Amino acid sequence: MKKIQAALMSVALLCTLAACSGDAPSDADAPLLQAGEDARVLIAYFSMPEDVDPEGADAVAGASIVVRDGEVLGNVEYMASIIQQTAGGDLFRIETVQQYPLDHDPLVDQAAREQDEDARPALATSLADAQQYDIIFLGYPNWWGDMPQALYTFLEEYDFSGKVIVPFCSHGGSGFSRTESTIAQLQPGATVSQNGLTISRNSVADSADEVAAWVESLGL
């Protein structure tokens, strides 16, 4: 990756500017990442389950999926794949022990129950060495104006102090809903970029160029 140090300095500057604008809080004492061209990138994401029959995709269209060459991808999974193609790095899918429903209405109902209960779903996947990464792209859908509860589990399970976290999400009209602030609260030692990317779930299927341009704008 080229110009990684300049990119990280830009991310830190964006975080500082965001704090001045009042868009989201930023910890002025958070350590700033200093890394060279060997900085390691992680693309961690939570997305819809993968086992959807593409021939029946219309039946779950509300569940926010992308079909490419007969393969069904969750919206955030698709965004994550474009990020990796553009910036490189390791992909990590955040999965839960309990499977989520594939149909849209039961899915959003379960998401609402988990929020009401402030649940922490058990994760079925784990990072062998989270500390090896310098930049963490963190992706998730906006469910009921918040991150999925599995993201709370993930962010409470790992310590990304000294790292740069760059959020990206799909949404149904609410954008980030200040989830960047929530991430900063859960990871007070990390620098959370305010230059994240959020795309309407209805536009994700045609967003490859937009996602790639966003990643390139970070200077990676």
N, C-alpha and C positions, 0 to 999 in steps of 0.2 A: 504494500500500500504506500502511496506517495503522500508526502506532505503531512504525515500523521501528527507531527508535533504542532504544526500550524493549525491543523484542524482542532486539536484539543484546546489550544489557546483560544480559538474562535468560539468553541462550545462554552468555555469558561466565561468569556466575555458576554455571550448571549445570556447566560444564567445571571450575570451581574446586572445586565440591562433589564431583564425581566423582573428582578427583585425591585429595581427602582420604579418600574411601572406599576407595581402592585398586583400584577397578574397572578403571581403565585409566590409563596415565600421561598427564600433561598438562605441557606445557612452560610453566613459570611465567613465563619470559621472553618467550613468544610475544607479538607485538604484538596488542593488542585493537583490533578494528575500530570506528571511529567513523564513522557515516554518517547522513545525513538521510533524508527521505522519498524521495529520488531514488536510493536504493540499488538496484543492479542484481542480479537473481536469475538464476542458471543452474541448470537441472535436467539434469545429465549422468547418463547411465545406460547400463548394458550389459544386454542382454536377449536372449532367444531370437530367432532369425531370424523375419522377418515373413512369408515366402512359404510359408505352410502352407495347404493347402486346407481350409476350414472343414468340408466334408463328410467329410473324413477325420480330423477333430480327435481322435476317440476313439482312433485308432491312435497318436497322439503325446501322449496325455493325461499320461503320465509326464514329458513334457518341460516341464510347467508353463506352460500357455497359458490365456488367457482369450478366449472368443468373445463378441463384442458386436455385435449387428445384422449378423451374417454376416462380421464382420471379426475376424481372429485377431491377438491381441496377446500378447506375452510378459508374464509376471507383473510383472516390474519395469517394463516399458513401460507397463502399465496403471496401476501405482502412480504412475509419473512423470506420466501424463496427468492424474490426479486432483490431484496437487500443483500442476501448472500451472493447472488450473481454479480452484484455491483461492487460490493465492498469486501467480499471474501468472508472468512470467519467460520465459526462452528455453529450449526443449528442445534437447538435444544427445545424439544416440545415438552411443555409443562402438562402432564397428564395426571388425572386423579384416579384413585382406586375405584371409586364408584363411577360407573359410566353415566353420562348424561343422555337424556332422550334425544332421538334424532329429529322428531317432529317439533316444529317451532313452538306451538302453544305449550305443550308440556315442558319444553326446555325453559321458556321464560318464566313459567310458574315455579319451577324448581329454583331458578336463579333468584326469584323474589323471596322464596322461603329461606334460602341460605342467607340472604341479606338481612331478613327480619331476625334470624337467629344469630347473626354475626358469626356464621359457621367458619370453620377452618378445615375444608376438605382435605383428607389425607392424600398425599401425592404418590403416584406410582412410579415416577421417574426421579432421578437424583443426579446432581452434578458431582463428578468424581473429584474435581479440584476447581472450585469457583474462584480461588485466589489467583489463578494463572491468567485471568482475563483483565484487560485494562478498560475496554469499552463494552458496555452491555446494551444492545438494542433490546428493548422490552416491549413485546406486543401482546395485545389483548382486545377483545370486543368490549364496547361500552354496553353494559347490561344495567338497565334501570338507573342510568346516571352514575354508574360506578364501575370499578373493575370487578371481574368475577372474583368470588371469594377465594378461589384457588390461588389468585395472585397474592392475596394477603398471606396465605400459607407460605408461598414461595419466598416472598420478601422478608418474612419473619424467620425463615429457616436459614437463609444465607446472609452473610455480612459483606456488603460491597463497599465498605469504607475505602476511600482513596480512589475509587473507580468513577467513570463517567457513565451515567445511565441515560439512554436516549429513548424516550417512549414513542410508540406508534400504535394506532388503534383504528378499528372500524367502528362506525356508529350509525344510528338510525335517525340522526338529526341533532344530537346533543354534543357533538365534538368530543373533547377530552373530559368535559364536566369537572374540570379542576382535579382530575386524577393525578396529574403531575405533582400537585401539592401533597396528595396522599402518599405517593411514592417517596417524596422528600421526607415526610414525617416518619415513614417506616425505615428509611435508609438515611439517617441524619449525617452519616459520615461520607456519603457519596455526593457527587455533583450531578444534579438532575437537570438535563438540558431543557430549556424552554423552546427549543427549536425542533420539537417533535413533529410527527406527521399524523394527521387524522383524516380519514377518507370515509365518505358515506358508503354504507354497505351496498347501495345500489350502483356505485361507481367503481367498486374494487376490480371487477372483471376487466375493466378497460384502463386500469391505473398503472400498468407496468412502466410506461414512460415517466409518469409523475413520480412514482416511487424511486426510480433510478435517478431522476434529476435531483430529487431531494437528497439522496445519499451523496451524489456527486457534489452538491452544494456544501456539504460538510467538509469537503477537501480530503476525503479518504482515498 
